[in-house]
Amino acid sequence: QGRLRSSLLVLDEPLTHLDRSGRVAVGKLLNSLVRDPENHLSTVIVILQEFSELEESFSHIDLVEKTNGYSTVTPSIDKPYNSFQDF
């Protein structure tokens, strides 16, 4: 076991080529990793072209959008989103 422990996990397009059940399974796995205190994982950054079933797996999601070279952060609310179309 290594000595370094990160509290951050960054994933780039982890849902590519997965069907709905695969995307849901990845979301549940990531959620369980964050909730397990032995993992010391507190933040998951997921880079996606299209947000999907992954949003159902977390209670807090901050949306970061980059447009014309500028990033905008939309902070989460304290309940799961039904869809980012709500923004």
N, C-alpha and C positions, 0 to 999 in steps of 0.2 A: 504494500500500500504506500502510495506516495505521500509526501509531506505537505504538498501544496493542495489547497482545496479552494475551488472557485465557487463564488455564489452566483455566477453569471453563466448562462448557456446561450450561445448564439447559433441559430440554425438558418441556413439560406435555402429556401424552397424545399422544405422537408416533405411536402405533400404532393410533389410532382409525380404524376403517373399512378397515384393511389385512387382507388374507388372510395365511395362514401364511407364504407365500413373501415377501410384502412385509415382514412383521415380522422375518423372518430377515435379509433384505437390509439393513434399517435397523440391526439389531444388528451385522452385519459392517461396515457403514460407520462406525458409532460406534467400534467396536473399532479399525479402521484409523486413525481420526483420533487416538485416544489413543496408538497405537503409533508414529505418524509424528513424529519429533523436530522436524521443521520447524513443526509446528502448535503446539507449546508447550502442548498440552492435556493436563492430568493428571487431571482429574476431570470425570465426566459425572453429572449428577443428572437422573434420569428420574422423573417423577411419573406413576404408573399406578394405575388402579383394580384392574386384574388383571394379575399378572405372567405373562408367557408366554415365547415363544421367545427373547426378549431375554436372558434369563439364561444361555443357552447361549453367548453371545458374549463373556463376560467371565470372567476367572479370579478376580476379587475383587469381591464384592458385599456391601454393608452394607444391611440392611433397616431402614427407619425406619417405624414404625407409630404412628399417632396414635389413641388411644382415650380417650374421655371427657376431652378437653382435655390429655392427657399424651402425650408422645412417648417411645417406647422404641426404642433402637438395638440391633440384633443384628449384631455385627461379623461379617465374612466369615471364611471359612476359606480356605486356600491352594489350593483346587481348585474347579472349577466345580460349581455345584449341579445336581442332577437336578431338584429341585423344592423350592420353599419349604415344602412340606408337611413337609419334614424337621425344621423347627423345632418 
